Amino acid sequence: MATVLVDSNVFLDLMVAESEWNVWSATALEAASDRARLVINPIIYAEISVGYESMEHLDVFLPPGLDHEAIPYEAAFLAGKAYARYRKRGGLKRSPLPDFFIGAHAAVNGYELLTRDPARYRSYFPNLELIAPD
């Protein structure tokens, strides 16, 4: 069975019914859950937790059966290398971006990544299989 890491932007789209990406994200998440194991990591969990008062409230929102995984050290290393390329290209952020950890986690484990914002992932993780809008 395939595994799909679900990017935080997909969940954020579902939290806001008026989001222009709500329907795409809901449809893509449902299609992925029909054929694959769904996973998030602590970075994704942190990004989507902002709008919730407690972990219990957030966990009620998340789809049943969603697996929680730690980020492997190999992925942390790869995220650091992506950050170095970002800085070399003129990026101004002073620490690795969350997307670097998310993309590296999927890449190291051979997971697909469900995201509606594929540009950075395509740039820094060109071999990563993405489920994204055309």
PyMOL commands that set and color helices and strands:
alter all, ss='L'
color gray80, all
select helices_A, chain A and resi 8-15+22-35+42-49+55-61+73-88+98-109+119-124
alter helices_A, ss='H'
color red, helices_A
select strands_A, chain A and resi 2-6+36-40+67-68+112-114+130-131
alter strands_A, ss='S'
color yellow, strands_A
deselect
rebuild
show_as cartoon
